[in-house]
Every structure is written in C-alpha cells, then in structure tokens.
Amino acid sequence: MTRKVPLLLEGEFRQSATQDWIDVTDPTSQQVIWQAPAATEDEVNRAVAAAKAAFEEWREVPTPERARLMLRYQHLLKEHHDELGELVSQETGKTVADAKGDVWRGIEVVEQAANVSALMMGETVENVARGVDTHSWIQPLGVCAGITPFNFPAMIPLWMYPMAIACGNAFVLKPSEQDPMTPVRLAELFIEAGAPKNLLQVIHGRKEQVDQLITHPDVKAVSFVGSVPVGQHIYRTATDNMKRAQCFAGAKNHMVIMPDANPKSVVNQLVGASVGAAGQRCMAISVAVFVGSAKDMIPDLHKALAAVNPGHYSNTDAAYGPQISPQAKQRVLKFIEAGKKEGAECLLDGSDCSVADYPDGNWVGPTLFRGVTPEMSIYKEEIFGPVLCCAEVETLADAIELVNNNPYGNGTSIFTNSGAAARKYQHEVEVGQVGINIPIPVPLPFFSFTGWKGSFYGDLHAYGKQAVRFYTETKTVTSRWPEEDLVAEANMTITLK
Ligand code: NAD
C-alpha cells in the first residue's frame, strides 16, 4: 500500500480523516511514491486552534530559551543533512548536490533564527520630556501561516517557521502537495529538537485548504512563495481579511554581459545559472543580455549548453533533473514551440529529450534561443524550465532600460571588468537583488530576500531583520516616575519598619 503523508496536528503525526488523497509521484518515473491528504475543514480549524493555544504559552518563554531551541534544531538538521538531501532528490528529482544545497540554505536561516534575542531588541530614548523616557518592545503576533512551493521543499519552509517561532509565534505550514514529505521530515526533527508539540502544525492540501487558512480569523500573518497568479490571489485575499501578508512570486531574471567580461567565466556561470535545477529556480537566469560585441560569446555558450545533460539523481554526472510533473514539462514545451513561431532563432531545442532507463521522466534538454525581443511570450512570461533566451543590445543604458521595463524584479546580474559599468548598473537597475560577476545573488540570511516589482507583493521580506519585523509588532512605552513618589515610598518603608 502506498505510504500516506501524515499531518502534524495537535502535537501528533497522524493520518488525515480525508477521503481526498493526492498522488505524489517521482518525477523521474511517474511512480506514485506516497499520497498527501487534502486536509478536512475540521483539521485545518483544529490546527489553527492548537497553534493559538500553544502561542499563549510560547510567547512567555524567554528569548534565549527560544534561541536555544533553534541551536538544537540547527545541530539536528546538520546531522541529517545527507538524509534530507536524499529525500529532496526523491521527491523533486533534483541532483543530490543541488538537493543538499536546498537543505543547507534552510539550515543557514535556522542559524540566523538562533540570533533572535539580538534581533528583537527595541529602542530607547531617555528624557523625551523632563523625567519621561520612551522605549519599545518587539512582541509576537500570534498564529502565522505559510504556504510553500514545490521547488525548494526544505529551504522555503525553513525561511518561514524558524524565524516566526523564534520571534514567539506559533505556525501553521501548508507545504506544496507535490513534495510534502520533506517538510514533514523537517517537522519531525523540530519536535526531536525539543519544540513544544503544538507550536508547529503541518497540514496538506491545495487551494481549498489554503483559502481556509488565509481567511481564518485567528491567523494574523500569511507568508507565501509560489507562482504569480496564486501570489496575487493570496495577497488580495489575506489583506482583504485584514492580515499581514508577504507573497514571493515568479521571476524573469536577466544577466547583462558587457564586452569586457571574461568570456570563460560568463559561459561557465551562465550554463549553471540558466539550466541548473532544470531552470526551476526563482533566481535562475532566463535572459542573457549581450551588450555590443559581447554577442561573440554566444557560439561558445551554445557549445557549452549542448554538452549538458539532464539525468537521474543517482547518476553523479547528471547536470540537472526532470521537470516536477508532466504538466510542467508540457508547459515548457509549449513555450519552446511559441518561441519558434514568434521568430526567435532556436539554436538548441531540448523538447525531444530522453534519459536511458527513465523513459517516463519529465525530461527537457537545455534550450537556447537567440534574437529574443520583448513582445515574445518566451521573454514576457516565466517559463520555469531549462530555456535560456538571448537578447542583444547596443549599450549598457539599453540593457538597463530593457531590464527596468520587465515587470519582474527578483534578481539580476552584470558580468564586467569595469567598476564604473557595475556601479551604474547596481544603482540604476530596478531589481531587488543584484549580482556583480555573480550570476545568482541570493542574499545570506543575515540580509533579507528582497525581490521587487511583480516578483513580490508586500512590504517586509523573508528572513533577516525584515522577517523579524514581519512576524512581530512594536509596542512603544512612554513612562514617567515622579521623584516625589520615590520619597513617599521611602517614607512608607520607614514607617512600616
Ligand atoms: P504554485 O503557485 O503553483 O504553488 C505554491 C503553493 O500555492 C502550493 O502550496 C500550492 O498548493 C498553493 N496553491 C496552488 N494553487 C493555489 C490556488 N489557486 N489558491 C491557493 N493556493 C494555491 O507554485 P509552484 O509551482 O509550487 O512553485 C513555482 C513558482 O514559485 C514559480 O513561479 C517560482 O518563480 C515561484 N517561486 C518564487 C520564489 C521567490 O522567492 N520569489 C521562490 C521560489 C519559487
């Protein structure tokens, strides 16, 4: 019998009472590996109620104690790093190295959450008026909810609940139904690290369960990572229901290549950044913008991409894995066809791709388009596959205009040897995360993950100081202790003696 993915509900890993089970398949073979429940309405309500009750106790736990939980959790996650990586590979088809990277980036956020006491310091000013002082406290919100995507089943849940819980909140997580076992394993380790049982609840499902969570009156804040239409729906619904929301959405990330850039480095970095992880990264480079004579690097890029092969994660030579589902693969193939019809030159077509021994995997080979222009659908939309579009412009100013006119703003990079070009780019580009000779500039967790424009709906971003602000309220206290009272108190003490 296929293994059922448990809920973490009311402190126990338990089987859902639902009749509605979602098949979770191995994307290299289509074999059903386990089934995830679409949690019942009652289960979602019980998860929020249990989290709410846990919050009332947890908010009183001293911050150093909360930090110690995160230290123990970090230690356990490191001990189980390889095992977690293998689970990620099994559910997503990612190469083992890539899957371990997913886990590691999550561990780094837990490390940051262990720093919570310093992050929750408020501010003070003495003598805001004569004998009057003001100070501020940072206090938790209550029950927070998180909805996560398939492409980083370890890292993105770990972006959310460790920071929220370290700040004194309780959390309800609804992971992607396409790879729900990794977050369950992360939750098991959290309990093993000594987390009070009801602080974290994990429920599974799809739109119905998400909508119930984001409209629930006891949920105070909603964190979401996923596609644009779902992000817009969640942001509108959560804020209409008077909740705080942060929604990280899709992307179209450009790498600008100046003529003075090191060609070898450009080609090496661009290959990994575009087709690595089968292009299923929100920070993948999907558009390469060649400025002037930099376009002479395209033939070498073509050659390098043609030598890259997807494969099964058990094969250490595989450069990347499959698309997550047959539907995701079909979507990528549709874009490749559209690109050809719209007049882009397809230098490399990965539509017809197979991997020995895995005929049913959702494979797409590396695909390279040249002559891509802004009206084409392959430029406008997020493809989320191993497809790289090349555009050519005359000047750096043209490149900046192209990038700034794109509705997305998650990440971008410039490759150049000129400090002046790099300075101009980092200053003028309207994108939230910029790399200079670094293709995928994901900030470490002491900074925040700062996507802009159509890649993010909200105000405060994930992890770092911004996450602490997102998961807390600031209370400002102004106090006056008249000295006459001190004298009166002293007299009273004497009289009492
Ligand atoms: P998705 O939007 O399909 O699903 C994300 C989550 O939303 C899942 O838990 C899913 O169950 C839920 N969901 C799906 N449809 C829903 C609906 N109609 N109403 C309510 N909830 C719904 O995204 P995905 O395919 O799992 O992930 C890939 C997407 O995530 C890409 O667009 C990628 O760019 C984006 N992403 C963005 C970032 C970022 O930081 N900006 C990071 C990772 C992934």
Boltz pocket constraint, residues with backbone or C-beta under 6 A from the ligand:
constraints:
  - pocket:
      binder: B
      contacts: [[A, 147], [A, 148], [A, 149], [A, 150], [A, 151], [A, 152], [A, 174], [A, 175], [A, 176], [A, 177], [A, 205], [A, 206], [A, 207], [A, 208], [A, 210], [A, 211], [A, 225], [A, 226], [A, 227], [A, 228], [A, 230], [A, 231], [A, 233], [A, 248], [A, 249], [A, 250], [A, 251], [A, 281], [A, 282], [A, 382], [A, 384], [A, 410], [A, 451], [A, 455]]
      max_distance: 6.0
